[in-house]
Amino acid sequence: MRQDIHKNIYRRQMIEMANEAMKQIIIPASIIQNMPNDTELGNLVRTMYIERCKDAKAHIDYIKSLN
């Protein structure tokens, strides 16, 4: 029983962390410097953000399936 409580706490924390990960991304300076224009940079940032959200949602679904 006590073990189940710890598992549930851990799972909730993992879900919270995944939700937080969807709120921001870090772009390395080298990527920003190597982009020829702001339009391409914006497209890259958007693509990176969409992928991060997909990964986080997949992780959340996986954690929820463990119950």
C-alpha positions in Angstrom: 0.0 0.0 0.0 2.7 2.5 1.0 4.6 1.6 -2.2 1.6 2.4 -4.3 1.3 5.9 -2.7 5.0 6.5 -3.5 4.4 5.3 -7.1 1.4 7.7 -7.5 3.3 10.6 -6.1 6.2 9.9 -8.5 3.9 9.6 -11.5 2.1 12.8 -10.6 5.5 14.6 -10.4 6.5 13.2 -13.8 3.3 14.4 -15.4 3.8 17.9 -13.8 7.3 18.0 -15.2 6.1 17.0 -18.6 3.5 19.8 -18.5 6.1 22.3 -17.4 8.4 21.2 -20.3 5.6 22.2 -22.7 5.8 25.8 -21.5 9.3 26.7 -22.7 12.2 25.6 -24.9 15.8 26.5 -25.0 17.4 27.5 -28.3 21.2 27.2 -28.5 22.9 30.4 -29.5 24.6 28.6 -32.4 21.2 27.9 -34.0 20.2 31.5 -33.7 23.4 32.7 -35.1 23.4 30.3 -38.0 19.9 31.1 -39.2 20.0 33.4 -42.3 16.8 35.2 -41.4 14.1 35.5 -38.7 11.5 33.7 -40.8 13.5 30.5 -40.9 14.4 30.9 -37.3 10.8 31.3 -36.4 9.9 28.2 -38.4 12.6 26.2 -36.7 11.5 27.3 -33.2 7.9 26.4 -33.9 8.9 23.0 -35.2 11.1 22.4 -32.1 8.2 23.5 -29.8 5.7 21.2 -31.6 8.0 18.3 -31.3 8.6 19.0 -27.6 4.9 19.1 -27.0 4.3 15.8 -28.8 7.1 14.1 -26.8 5.7 15.5 -23.5 2.2 14.4 -24.4 3.4 10.9 -25.3 5.3 10.7 -22.1 2.2 11.8 -20.1 0.1 9.1 -21.9 2.7 6.5 -21.1 2.8 7.4 -17.4 -1.0 7.4 -17.2 -1.1 3.9 -18.9 1.0 2.5 -16.1 -2.0 2.6 -13.6 
